[in-house]
Amino acid sequence: MMNHGTIATKMQSAAFPKPQAVIMISHTYPPVLGGTEIEVQRVAKGLMRRGHRTLVLCAGGAPMPKRGGWTDPMGIPVRILTSQSEGAPPALAFSMGVVWNLLRQRRSYRTVYFLMPGLHLAAGLPVAALLGYRVFMKFSGSNTIRPLLHSRAGRWELRFLRWLRVPVMLLNEGMVEEAEAAGIPRSQTTFMPNPVDVDVFAPVNTEEKMRIRERLQLPADGFLVIYTGRLSAEKGLLDLVVGFAKAARRPGIHLVLVGDGGQRAELEARVQGIEGLASRVTFAGRVESGAVPLWLQAADAFTLVSPNEGFSCALSEAMAAGLPSVVSDIPANRQLVADGVHGYTTAVGDTEAIADRFLQLQADMELRRRMGAAAREEIVGKYSTDRVVDRYEKLFEGTK
């Protein structure tokens, strides 16, 4: 029988001086766009800049390159383990690929960082422990821990995390409570935000904003609200459209939705069904990750009214770009946005409040400037890539 306490003690008490050598395991990876995908790339880049070595293991399938070794556009070494990412057979293949690579790399890498739950976590945790790796885990959002209780593989993942006393990184207090309810003690968890590249996501002056609008074929004048992210039901976008439609009774306000997803057709139909709204809403579709800062720099305000988030990369990026925001009043958003300071929070589903807050921001340029400056200061001071990589170094070195 596995001696869980002995293995855990061995993993967590060993000294690993700089530089670190870290295997980062994320089921998906850019060019797939999402908070976790962007995070693993930024953390890997930040660690490499400080002289650490990283290797990312991920699954494949469109829009990823072909299976095999790959160096991404940021110079990060990536190993793509499968040719597909969706379905049970690819999940099993990815899990076996993770196990094989842990065996293969055990002399070159001593730290393993899992960024997503899944079958690969259930298979990889005990193998990494037996091979003497230091192991860390991060859950990417609210309501990602509780569902593990409803599957056999998920329950095993939770058991291994507890038995091996793996440090579990979480994004907000609500997730800590969720972890405790699933049997992971608070003493085993630590706060780890997602990093923001504050040099790339930065404000521009009015003249540059107008040039960017012209380049992106956006209205040159008027108040422009932007959303960036997946067009999917969990993002509360129908509420956003209804709230915006109420605000759009006043002229000079425009909404831009940057991203794609399964709800796009429904959203487009809803916009078309509201008289006069189609000319006030732009569906930009999926854009390259390198273009996202430009879209934010073209805008006057950001919005995110979803009922659940972990730590929104989209919101923190918009704040770094100096945008005030209108966001849902949920723990993850309150962690970033103080109501009336960095933007406004509204009750989930309150379309009247969403409209009112848009109109308040539209009417007061000085208010937008003040909130945008406070928003950027908040992100630069707490959530820049350098600040977050500091936290990773301390955690990986066992000093946090």
Buried (B, 14 or more C-beta within 10 A) or exposed (E): EEEBEEBBEEBBEEEBEEEBBBBBBBBBBBBBBBBBBBBBBBBBBBBBEBEBBBBBBBBBBEEBEEBEEBEBEEEBBBBBBBBBBEEEEBBBBBBBBBBEBBEEBBEEBBBBBBBBBBBBBBBBBBBBBEBEBBBBBBBBBBBBBBEBEEEEBBBBBBBBBBBBBBBBBBBBEBBBBBBBEBBBEEEBBBBBBBBBBBEBBBBBEEEEBBBBBEEBEBBEEBBBBBBBBBBBBBBBBBBBBBBBBBBBEEEEBBBBBBBBBEBBEBBBEBBEEBEEBEEBBBBBEBBEBEEBBBBBBBBBBBBBBBBBBBBBBBBBBBBBBBBBBBBBBBBBBBBBBBBEEBBBBBEBBBBEBBBBBBBBBBEEEEBBEBBBBBBBBBBBEBBBBBBBBBBBBEBBBEEE
